[in-house]
Amino acid sequence: MLLSNMELLATAPGGVAKLRELILTLAVQGKLVPQDPADEPAGVLLQKIRAEKDRLVAEGKIKRDKPLAGIAEEEKPFELPVGWEWVRLPEIYYSISPSSNKLLSSAVEIEGRFPVVDQGQRPIAGYTNDRALLIEIPGPVIVFGDHTKAIKHIDFDFVAGADGTKILRPVLQDEKFFAFQLRGFDLEDRGYARHFKVLNAQLFALPPLAEQSRIVTRVEAL
């Protein structure tokens, strides 16, 4: 049904944006690819995520999360497929703080050795030659714009732009699926105010890891 109507949707006014929104909605609700009963369920994945975060805390690499409230039935926006789990977003990632490793917009150059990623919509805001500011990421991360709500999947070392650049590292997940779901959140628009607290209040529909990969492949194909 989706494939047969893609051309019609895409050629309608605003159709491409609506089509992308529809694809992401189907993806995060488990309706884009079939479930495989052989997949390790998301409940097991969640246990592994918690164990990995505990290990990182013990090694002093991240701080322990604040306790989160359980998820009440009335909070759940839709019914999940078998094998999926509802989680609160902060449970499944940790933040990488730029700390003092941030570059003022006025210092961003057109050319340079190291890319600068800020909270703007462009994947790369510019460049710098200041290696001391370089953030060496442990794997792909999501950069979220605290003021702009921009969401970017970044898989290279970079220098963070000053103010509003939040760096999220998903734990034991497909980082692209994580980004897809964040893009699908309908976040309250606070103008140029802060949005990170709004983002962290969201519920995340966590699929089995194998299904995450299948969803990413399907989304990118569509």
Protein Blocks (a to p, Z undefined) as FASTA:
>chain_A
ZZmmmmmmmmpghklmmmmmmmmmmmmnopmbccdfkbccfklmmmmmmmmmmmmmmnop
accddddddddfklpmbdcdehiacddfklmcccddekjmcccfklpcfbdfbdcddfbf
bfblbdcfblklpccdfbdcddddfklopacddfbdcdddeehiacdddehiafklmmmm
mmmpccddehjacfklmmmmpccddddfklmmmmmmmmmmZZ
